[in-house]
């Protein structure tokens, strides 16, 4: 997990920004997702991460795609937690989460299938 820690943070922060309007809500969703990652207590969590660009998200997904299946699934689970922390899934969150799970070749967490809006 340590080698892709920053990549996981980029995905989580991207999801948090897509799904929330206020700085406090973005921060809360981001931190909630981070603390779902294995090793969260040992790794650094930035106070306010730099907003990721589409290039940053793509590069992070490419690096994560080469990770062990357990690392990819842990990242997807943390992403799902970030999306669901407010018990609301926006279309933008759903689309980004779908892109992440497809890119990483992971199944979408089962608790999300009934929650996500259909395309």
Phi and psi restraints in degrees (value plus and minus 20) as a CYANA .aco file:
   2 UNK   PHI     -80.4   -40.4
   2 UNK   PSI     -57.4   -17.4
   3 UNK   PHI     -89.8   -49.8
   3 UNK   PSI     -41.7    -1.7
   4 UNK   PHI    -137.6   -97.6
   4 UNK   PSI      -3.5    36.5
   5 UNK   PHI     -74.4   -34.4
   5 UNK   PSI     -71.1   -31.1
   6 UNK   PHI     -84.4   -44.4
   6 UNK   PSI     -52.5   -12.5
   7 UNK   PHI     -85.8   -45.8
   7 UNK   PSI     -60.5   -20.5
   8 UNK   PHI     -82.4   -42.4
   8 UNK   PSI     -61.9   -21.9
   9 UNK   PHI     -81.7   -41.7
   9 UNK   PSI     -59.6   -19.6
  10 UNK   PHI     -82.0   -42.0
  10 UNK   PSI     -65.7   -25.7
  11 UNK   PHI     -83.3   -43.3
  11 UNK   PSI     -64.9   -24.9
  12 UNK   PHI     -83.7   -43.7
  12 UNK   PSI     -62.1   -22.1
  13 UNK   PHI     -89.3   -49.3
  13 UNK   PSI     -57.0   -17.0
  14 UNK   PHI     -80.7   -40.7
  14 UNK   PSI     -64.9   -24.9
  15 UNK   PHI     -83.9   -43.9
  15 UNK   PSI     -62.0   -22.0
  16 UNK   PHI     -82.7   -42.7
  16 UNK   PSI     -60.8   -20.8
  17 UNK   PHI     -89.9   -49.9
  17 UNK   PSI     -55.0   -15.0
  18 UNK   PHI     -88.7   -48.7
  18 UNK   PSI     -53.6   -13.6
  19 UNK   PHI    -118.9   -78.9
  19 UNK   PSI     -22.4    17.6
  20 UNK   PHI    -158.6  -118.6
  20 UNK   PSI     130.6   170.6
  21 UNK   PHI    -119.0   -79.0
  21 UNK   PSI     -54.7   -14.7
  22 UNK   PHI    -117.2   -77.2
  22 UNK   PSI     134.3   174.3
  23 UNK   PHI     -78.8   -38.8
  23 UNK   PSI     -62.2   -22.2
  24 UNK   PHI     -83.4   -43.4
  24 UNK   PSI     -61.6   -21.6
  25 UNK   PHI     -88.0   -48.0
  25 UNK   PSI     -59.9   -19.9
  26 UNK   PHI     -81.6   -41.6
  26 UNK   PSI     -67.5   -27.5
  27 UNK   PHI     -82.1   -42.1
  27 UNK   PSI     -63.1   -23.1
  28 UNK   PHI     -83.6   -43.6
  28 UNK   PSI     -66.2   -26.2
  29 UNK   PHI     -84.0   -44.0
  29 UNK   PSI     -64.3   -24.3
  30 UNK   PHI     -79.9   -39.9
  30 UNK   PSI     -72.7   -32.7
  31 UNK   PHI     -83.3   -43.3
  31 UNK   PSI     -56.1   -16.1
  32 UNK   PHI     -81.3   -41.3
  32 UNK   PSI     -62.8   -22.8
  33 UNK   PHI     -87.1   -47.1
  33 UNK   PSI     -62.4   -22.4
  34 UNK   PHI     -79.4   -39.4
  34 UNK   PSI     -63.1   -23.1
  35 UNK   PHI     -90.4   -50.4
  35 UNK   PSI     -26.7    13.3
  36 UNK   PHI    -105.6   -65.6
  36 UNK   PSI     -34.2     5.8
  37 UNK   PHI     -97.9   -57.9
  37 UNK   PSI     120.9   160.9
  38 UNK   PHI     -81.1   -41.1
  38 UNK   PSI     115.2   155.2
  39 UNK   PHI      62.4   102.4
  39 UNK   PSI      -5.7    34.3
  40 UNK   PHI     -80.2   -40.2
  40 UNK   PSI     -55.9   -15.9
  41 UNK   PHI     -90.8   -50.8
  41 UNK   PSI     -47.7    -7.7
  42 UNK   PHI    -108.4   -68.4
  42 UNK   PSI     -43.9    -3.9
  43 UNK   PHI    -117.5   -77.5
  43 UNK   PSI     136.9   176.9
  44 UNK   PHI     -96.6   -56.6
  44 UNK   PSI     120.2   160.2
  45 UNK   PHI    -139.5   -99.5
  45 UNK   PSI      93.5   133.5
  46 UNK   PHI     -86.6   -46.6
  46 UNK   PSI     125.2   165.2
  47 UNK   PHI     -78.8   -38.8
  47 UNK   PSI     -76.1   -36.1
  48 UNK   PHI    -153.4  -113.4
  48 UNK   PSI      79.8   119.8
  49 UNK   PHI     -84.4   -44.4
  49 UNK   PSI     136.8   176.8
  50 UNK   PHI     -89.0   -49.0
  50 UNK   PSI     111.4   151.4
  51 UNK   PHI     -78.4   -38.4
  51 UNK   PSI     107.3   147.3
  52 UNK   PHI     -97.4   -57.4
  52 UNK   PSI     126.2   166.2
  53 UNK   PHI    -108.9   -68.9
  53 UNK   PSI     151.5   191.5
  54 UNK   PHI     -81.0   -41.0
  54 UNK   PSI     -55.5   -15.5
  55 UNK   PHI     -82.5   -42.5
  55 UNK   PSI     -65.1   -25.1
  56 UNK   PHI     -79.3   -39.3
  56 UNK   PSI     -65.3   -25.3
  57 UNK   PHI     -81.9   -41.9
  57 UNK   PSI     -64.5   -24.5
  58 UNK   PHI     -84.0   -44.0
  58 UNK   PSI     -63.6   -23.6
  59 UNK   PHI     -84.9   -44.9
  59 UNK   PSI     -59.6   -19.6
  60 UNK   PHI     -84.8   -44.8
  60 UNK   PSI     -62.2   -22.2
  61 UNK   PHI     -82.1   -42.1
  61 UNK   PSI     -59.4   -19.4
  62 UNK   PHI     -83.5   -43.5
  62 UNK   PSI     -63.7   -23.7
  63 UNK   PHI     -86.8   -46.8
  63 UNK   PSI     -63.4   -23.4
  64 UNK   PHI     -85.1   -45.1
  64 UNK   PSI     -49.8    -9.8
  65 UNK   PHI     -81.8   -41.8
  65 UNK   PSI     -42.7    -2.7
  66 UNK   PHI    -113.3   -73.3
  66 UNK   PSI     -14.6    25.4
  67 UNK   PHI    -101.9   -61.9
  67 UNK   PSI     148.4   188.4
  68 UNK   PHI     -84.2   -44.2
  68 UNK   PSI     129.0   169.0
  69 UNK   PHI     -74.0   -34.0
  69 UNK   PSI     -57.0   -17.0
  70 UNK   PHI     -86.8   -46.8
  70 UNK   PSI     -54.6   -14.6
  71 UNK   PHI     -89.5   -49.5
  71 UNK   PSI     -64.5   -24.5
  72 UNK   PHI     -81.4   -41.4
  72 UNK   PSI     -63.6   -23.6
  73 UNK   PHI     -86.6   -46.6
  73 UNK   PSI     -57.6   -17.6
  74 UNK   PHI     -82.5   -42.5
  74 UNK   PSI     -59.0   -19.0
  75 UNK   PHI     -86.9   -46.9
  75 UNK   PSI     -63.3   -23.3
  76 UNK   PHI     -82.5   -42.5
  76 UNK   PSI     -62.1   -22.1
  77 UNK   PHI     -82.4   -42.4
  77 UNK   PSI     -61.0   -21.0
  78 UNK   PHI     -86.1   -46.1
  78 UNK   PSI     -57.9   -17.9
  79 UNK   PHI     -82.1   -42.1
  79 UNK   PSI     -64.2   -24.2
  80 UNK   PHI     -82.1   -42.1
  80 UNK   PSI     -60.2   -20.2
  81 UNK   PHI     -84.2   -44.2
  81 UNK   PSI     -60.3   -20.3
  82 UNK   PHI     -79.6   -39.6
  82 UNK   PSI     -62.6   -22.6
  83 UNK   PHI     -88.2   -48.2
  83 UNK   PSI     -60.5   -20.5
  84 UNK   PHI    -110.7   -70.7
  84 UNK   PSI     -22.6    17.4
  85 UNK   PHI     -78.3   -38.3
  85 UNK   PSI     -50.4   -10.4
  86 UNK   PHI    -118.6   -78.6
  86 UNK   PSI     -12.7    27.3
  87 UNK   PHI      42.4    82.4
  87 UNK   PSI       1.0    41.0
  88 UNK   PHI    -154.1  -114.1
  88 UNK   PSI     113.0   153.0
  89 UNK   PHI    -137.1   -97.1
  89 UNK   PSI      94.0   134.0
  90 UNK   PHI    -101.4   -61.4
  90 UNK   PSI     143.0   183.0
  91 UNK   PHI     -81.6   -41.6
  91 UNK   PSI     -60.6   -20.6
  92 UNK   PHI     -83.8   -43.8
  92 UNK   PSI     -60.7   -20.7
  93 UNK   PHI     -83.8   -43.8
  93 UNK   PSI     -64.2   -24.2
  94 UNK   PHI     -82.0   -42.0
  94 UNK   PSI     -63.8   -23.8
  95 UNK   PHI     -84.5   -44.5
  95 UNK   PSI     -63.6   -23.6
  96 UNK   PHI     -87.3   -47.3
  96 UNK   PSI     -61.1   -21.1
  97 UNK   PHI     -83.9   -43.9
  97 UNK   PSI     -61.6   -21.6
  98 UNK   PHI     -80.4   -40.4
  98 UNK   PSI     -62.8   -22.8
  99 UNK   PHI     -81.4   -41.4
  99 UNK   PSI     -59.1   -19.1
 100 UNK   PHI     -85.5   -45.5
 100 UNK   PSI     -69.8   -29.8
 101 UNK   PHI     -86.4   -46.4
 101 UNK   PSI     -55.1   -15.1
 102 UNK   PHI     -87.9   -47.9
 102 UNK   PSI     -64.6   -24.6
 103 UNK   PHI     -82.4   -42.4
 103 UNK   PSI     -55.7   -15.7
 104 UNK   PHI    -111.1   -71.1
 104 UNK   PSI     -26.9    13.1
 105 UNK   PHI      46.5    86.5
 105 UNK   PSI      13.0    53.0
 106 UNK   PHI    -130.1   -90.1
 106 UNK   PSI     130.4   170.4
 107 UNK   PHI     -92.3   -52.3
 107 UNK   PSI     129.7   169.7
 108 UNK   PHI     -92.2   -52.2
 108 UNK   PSI     118.0   158.0
 109 UNK   PHI     -75.1   -35.1
 109 UNK   PSI     117.1   157.1
 110 UNK   PHI     -79.6   -39.6
 110 UNK   PSI     -49.6    -9.6
 111 UNK   PHI     -91.8   -51.8
 111 UNK   PSI     -29.5    10.5
 112 UNK   PHI    -112.9   -72.9
 112 UNK   PSI     -43.8    -3.8
 113 UNK   PHI     -79.2   -39.2
 113 UNK   PSI     -55.8   -15.8
 114 UNK   PHI    -103.0   -63.0
 114 UNK   PSI     -34.4     5.6
 115 UNK   PHI    -112.6   -72.6
 115 UNK   PSI     -51.1   -11.1
 116 UNK   PHI     -90.8   -50.8
 116 UNK   PSI     116.9   156.9
 117 UNK   PHI     -87.5   -47.5
 117 UNK   PSI     124.8   164.8
 118 UNK   PHI     -99.3   -59.3
 118 UNK   PSI     132.1   172.1
